[in-house]
Structure formats: structure tokens, C-alpha cells
Amino acid sequence: AAGSCRRRRLAPLNEDNGRFLLLAALIAAYLSAGATVFSALESPSEAAAQLRWNRTLHNFSRIFNISLPELRAFLRSYEAAMAAGIRVDALRPRWDFPGAFYFVGTVVSTIGFGMTTPATVAGKVFLIVYGLFGCAGTILFFNLFLERIISLLAFIMKACHERQLRRSGLLPPNFRRGPVMSGAGSLVGWKPSVYHVMLILGIFAITLSCCASAMYTAVEGWNYVDSLYYCFVTFSTIGFGDLVSSQNAAYQNQGLYRFGNFIFILMGVCCIYSLFNVISIVIKQVLNWVLKKFECRCCPKCHKSSARLGRRNAITPGARLRRHNISMDADGQYDSDTEGRRLSGEMISMRELTASNKVSLAILQKQLSETANGYPRNVCINTRQNGFSAGVGALAIMNNRLAETSDSR
């Protein structure tokens, strides 16, 4: 059992890699389950539609005395015209300024409806360069929106928390925000719960989708379910393109409708993006919980045996080195003689004691330097971490501003 635990610790599969592989396996299973369900739901309808189309095609060819190859060639030309944006019914121009603005908005937000695509080589090359910087800037905008909406929700929820504490008598009635806040023990380090934030964002997203669906039902003439479907596909930037708003040639109050459509899409994409990131934090917590369930059962026995060995030593700076997680590459690795004496329970060598004193001195110097430069004293001193150890992007924002996202939860 001890050998298996030792092999487990030597394996390159750390917690991050384990979480990544577990998530990849769950996504693969999720995709397979979704493909099975959609295949069972949509495949019969597709087969029936194909059968009806073949029957209609043969009947048209027989009634009007047109050969099937000529008829199929005509239909291919019609498909090419549809791809170019030409329709039988009168539609709005695709490449006037409002249409082009609608197109670039779907590009940088990664919605990509597909109802308008550049046909020239120059337009396609420009789209590559334009989308590279446009998509990057829009993702940055979404992250900044996420940071501010989380800050706003945290401010509101903290005010509600303070009000609740006043009602329960845990805060004095004359409590004010500011330096006095450090004296209130119940508010020190308080952060809003990720589950409460997820609930608020979910309610806001549902309300926004319902309002936008009511507008699309009244203006576009869709039924309410199709409008809700369009809102989710658009706000989540999936963008199938089977339903696209603001494509008719004319609307009643056309300018007002275009403005409302733009606002709904902008707010919907930002809100759903924030909601997706909060849900991803919850999924990460579930993965951490699953990984803890998969931990080796013999590890407590190994910890007990190592603890018994540790009690036999009068001084164990090796444990201090592991707690502070300081790299000792400059002083070299422990030799076999030192390692053998430490594991056998004997007193440590003078070399290890000197190394421990050097580490303590380095920690003290680092703390003094950080204090002199205005950094907090409880900054984690870990020379092995890099700039990405705390996470980047939306995950880092969520971890810094919400509770129940640390590894200890």
C-alpha cells in the first residue's frame, strides 16, 4: 500500500492535470449523450423531410416535363444565390452601412450568424485581420463587464448583509463603512457567495430573454418558443443563423427596433457570458469534490507512518521547508547520507540545519522587502509559482471576488 502511494506521488498527474482530464472525460460523455438525444429526436424528421422533397422533385419534373439533372442544376444556382444573400422576397440590403455594422457586430462577438459573408478575396483577408483584434478586444470587454457586474452585486449583497447583521444585533447601529470596518469581525474578508451570484445572474438573464422574446414575437412574427430559442442561440454566441432578427426590408418604427435589438443583444451576450463563467466555477468545485473522492485510501496510513518517524526527530527543518515551499536548487539536493539519517529517525546533519537557517533568513528578507514596498505581510511566498498561478481571465476575476471558490472549499 505504501509503495502504491509512493508511485502515486511520483506520478506527473497533479491536481490541475487530474481536473483537466476529468473535465475532458465528462465533456466527451456530455457530447455523446447530447448527440444520442438529438439523433433520436431529429433523425426521423430529417428522413421524412427528405422523402417528401424527393417526391415533390419527381412530381415537378414529371408535370412540367423537365429532366431531373436540369432541375437540380437550377436548384444549385438558387442555393448559391441564397448563400450570396439573395432571396425571393424583398429583404434589406446586406452590405449598406447598417447591414455591415450588424455583420461586424456578429463577427467580433463570435455570434457568426452566417447570413452575410464576404464574397471577395479582399473582404475575406480583411476579415481575418479584423476579427483577430476585434474578437480579442470584445473578450476583454466581456471580462471587464464581468468584473464590474460582480463588483456591483458584491456591493449590493454586502449592504444587505450589513443590514441583516444590524437587525440581528451583531453590528452597532452607528456602524459606517471605512476604516472602522476592520473592527467588525463579521465583515472582515466577507465575500458574496458564488451560488447567490449565479442565482441573481440567472434571474436577470431569464428576465432579459423573456422581454427580448416578447419584442421579437411582436415585430418579427415568430412564435414565443422560437423567439426564446433565438435569444439563447444569440446571447450564448452559438449563432446558428436559422433565425436572424432585423432582416426584413422595412419595419414599423424601424430605427427604434434596430436600437432595441442592438441593446438586447449586447446586454444578453454580456449577461450570459458572466453567467457561463459563474457556472464554470461551480463545475470546477464539483470536479474538485470528485477528485477528493478519488484520492488514495491508503494515504492516511502513510501519513501516520511518516508522523511516527517525524516524532523521533528532535529538529525537523525538512518539514519547514515543505511548508514554506521554497526551492533549494542553489544549495543542492540532499545527499543519500542525509536522507538516510533523516528517514531513519536520527538527528539531522549540520548541512540540513544550515540550509534551514538560510531559508528562514530568505523568508525574513522577503517579508521586510515586501513590507517596505507596501505589500501585505501575508503574501504567499512561493518562488515556484509564476504569474499565471492564480488563474487568468474570467476565472481569476471570479476567484478574487467571490467566496466558495478556493481549493479549501
JOLIN-V576146 format. One record per backbone hydrogen bond with DSSP energy under -1.0 kcal/mol. NH is the residue of the N-H (numbers start at 1). CO is the residue of the C=O. If there is no record, write none. Layout:
nh: <NH;NH>
co: <CO;CO>
//
This chain:
nh: <5;6;7;8;9;10;14;18;19;20;21;22;23;24;25;26;27;28;29;30;31;32;33;34;35;36;37;38;39;40;41;42;43;46;47;48;49;50;51;52;53;54;55;56;57;58;59;60;61;62;63;64;66;71;72;73;74;75;76;77;78;79;80;81;82;83;84;85;86;92;100;101;102;103;104;105;106;107;108;109;110;111;112;124;125;126;127;128;129;130;131;132;133;134;135;136;137;138;139;140;141;142;143;144;145;146;147;148;149;150;151;152;153;154;155;156;157;158;159;160;161;162;163;164;165;166;167;168;170;175;181;182;183;184;187;190;197;198;199;200;201;202;203;204;205;206;207;208;209;210;211;212;213;214;215;216;217;218;219;220;227;228;229;230;231;232;233;234;235;236;237;238;239;257;258;259;260;261;262;263;264;265;266;267;268;269;270;271;272;273;274;275;276;277;278;279;280;281;282;283;284;285;286;287;288;289;290;291;292;293;294;295;302;303;304;305;306;307;308;309;310;311;313;321;322;323;324;325;339;340;341;342;343;344;346;353;354;355;356;357;358;359;360;361;362;363;364;365;366;367;368;369;370;371;372;373;374;375;379;385;389;391;397;398;399;400;401;402;403;409>
co: <1;2;3;4;5;6;12;14;15;16;17;18;19;20;21;22;23;24;25;26;27;28;29;30;31;32;33;34;35;36;37;38;39;42;43;44;45;46;47;48;49;50;51;52;53;54;55;56;57;58;59;60;61;67;68;69;70;71;72;73;74;75;76;77;78;79;80;82;81;247;96;97;98;99;100;101;102;103;104;105;107;106;106;120;121;122;123;124;125;126;127;128;129;130;131;132;133;134;135;136;137;138;139;140;141;142;143;144;145;146;147;148;149;150;151;152;153;154;155;156;157;158;159;160;161;162;163;164;165;172;178;179;180;181;184;187;193;194;195;196;197;198;199;200;201;202;203;204;205;206;207;208;209;210;211;212;213;214;215;216;223;224;225;226;227;228;229;230;231;232;234;233;233;253;254;255;256;257;258;259;260;261;262;263;264;265;266;267;268;269;270;271;272;273;274;275;276;277;278;279;280;281;282;283;284;285;286;287;288;289;290;292;298;299;300;301;302;303;304;305;306;307;310;317;318;319;320;321;335;336;337;338;339;340;341;349;350;351;352;353;354;355;356;357;358;359;360;361;362;363;364;365;366;367;368;369;371;370;376;382;386;388;393;394;395;396;397;398;192;406>
//
